[in-house]
Amino acid sequence: MNNFSLFLGLLFTFSSLSMAAQTEQFRVAFYNVENLFDLEDDPITLDEDFTPEGKQQWTSARYETKLKQIAQVMEGLDFPGVMGFCEIENMTVLEGIAAQDRLKGHTYGAINFNSPDLRGIDVGLLYNKNDFTLISSRPVRVEFPLWLEPEGYTSRDILYVQLQYKGDGAIFHFFVNHWPSRRGGAEASEHRRLWVASHLRREVDVILAANP
């Protein structure tokens, strides 16, 4: 949990449509939790290192400690109404965060979809169900064509979530992103990041075309 990446505000793409002028304030946060895996070995992903017998010796005690520390961060942020996460393995770990004692009483709903990332690393979102109603959610699949990646390449999906604020009915559109890393240098990886960016741009354009 050292070197965590935590940003308040609009770090993941955030657009408000049909937003009333006097919408009450709520907190939005984003957190890279850095390899939050469950304890199970998923046979279709490369998660073996993060198991009790694996290289990282990922034990139940270490897992539970990390969940508690993430909940402590959320408490320190005064319990964000909406919080995006990256580097989570699945819905199990996201629901594990929401179930922590520090967060009881805030009734967080969890949203996650499995992506084709080789290690099983995904993004997810928690939202306070006392303040928001879920309208829709879906993954935005990012596929890399062979002309762009001849040897094949997979990455995380973008998570799209549409929420309605119960206070005044304002509708909010969230895109939670975890783009390909800059491993190998910016020049070697930039085409992948631009490819993901183009998918995000198209999704935003569809929303704006329906409601400028």
Secondary structure, 3 states (H helix, E strand, C coil): CCCCEEEECCCCCEEEECCCCCCCCCCEEEEEEEEECCCCCCCCCCCHHHCCCCCCCCCHHHHHHHHHHHHHHHHHCCCCCEEEEEEECCHHHHHHHHCCHHHCCCCEEEEECCCCCCCCCEEEEEEECCCEEEEEEEEECCCCCCCCCCCCCCCCCEEEEEEEECCCCCEEEEEECCCCCCCCCHHHHHHHHHHHHHHHHHHHHHHHHHCC
